[in-house]
């Protein structure tokens, strides 16, 4: 799949997440996600595929919490 095709799928998925729609149809293919977490996982996979196709790294966030308890 080309980078442009991956980006199109990513954009559609982000729109569906924002609208809380769990079913996506692109062309003749349809996917139904069980929940938003499944959609977020698919988004992460698409981000990785886009990064691999463009030779860039994916950004990852790390949250460290500390308590003086």
Secondary structure, 3 states (H helix, E strand, C coil): CCHHHHHHHHHHHHHHHHHCCCEEEECCEEEECCCHHHHHHHHHHHHHHHHHHHCCCCCCCCCCCCCCC
